[in-house]
Amino acid sequence: MILTMLSAFILALHIVLQKKVLRRGHASEYLTTFSIISWVLILPFIGQIDFGMSARTWTMLVIKSILASVSWILITKAYKHLEELEKNCFLSRE
């Protein structure tokens, strides 16, 4: 229960900070910084990874990584422009 609450708090904090950072910066800068921090946090566990996978598995992994990267870029751009879009939609209704 405690880990669940801690995880929810960290996720909420991440989303709030993401929105605040994206107001001032670009999506690519945010994603680069986020990726570097994630990589540094995962680095101690690199010895536990099994790299003995087939070529088909590696191909699927690369395709999934490309799709995930494109989706993260589009999601961060959407977060950045969401408030602006909401204002335009609200003003057009009046």
Residue, then its C-alpha position, 0 to 999 in steps of 0.5 A: m500500500i505504501l509503495t502504491m501511494l509513493s508511486a502515485f505521488i511520484l507519477a503525479l509530481h512527474i506530470v506536473l513538473q513535465k507540464k511546467v518544464l514544457r511551458r518554457g522549453h522544447a519537447s526535444e530538450y525535455l525528452t533528451t534530459f528525461s532519457i539521460i536521467s532514466w539511462v543513469l538510473i538504469l545503469p546499475f542494473i545493466g549486468q542483470i540484462d540478458f542480451g542473448m536474443s534472436a535477430r527477430t527479437w532484436t528487430m521487434l525491439v528496435i521497431k517498438s523503440i522507434l514507435a515509442s520514441v515517436s509517440w513520446i515526441l508527439i505526447t510531449k508536444a501535445y502537452k506543451h500546446l494543450e493549454e493553448l488549445e484549450k483557450n482557443c476552444f473556449l474562446s471559440r464557443e463564446 
